[in-house]
Amino acid sequence: MKVYLDDERPVPLGWVGVRWPEEAILLLEGGQVTDLSLDHDLGDDARGTGYTVLLWLEEAVAVRGFVPPRIVVHTANASARQKMLLAVESIRRLDAKTLEAN
């Protein structure tokens, strides 16, 4: 399953659209997500951002050995993009360490 988190852009063909971080996380927990594309600003920061999903993923990979999907950041927020890309890199490093340990 390909999951697309965004509040404004149209969902690409073949992707499942979600609006809020908790929806994306629920699908990730199901273990069927192969690809994840994230916007940062979702219109209500109290409900979270795309970065919220990355923080969940980072912890899941580090603590539970969760295998992350392919991740794309499609936000137009330049400063948030940098922060999100650093989180993606951290997730990749953690995943590589988990693979080496097994």
Buried (B, 14 or more C-beta within 10 A) or exposed (E): BBBBBBEEEEBEEEBBBBBBBBBBBEBBEEEEBEBBBBBBBBEEEEEBBBBBBBBBBBEBBBEEEBEBBEBEBBBEBEEBBEBBBEBBEBBEEBBEEBEEEE
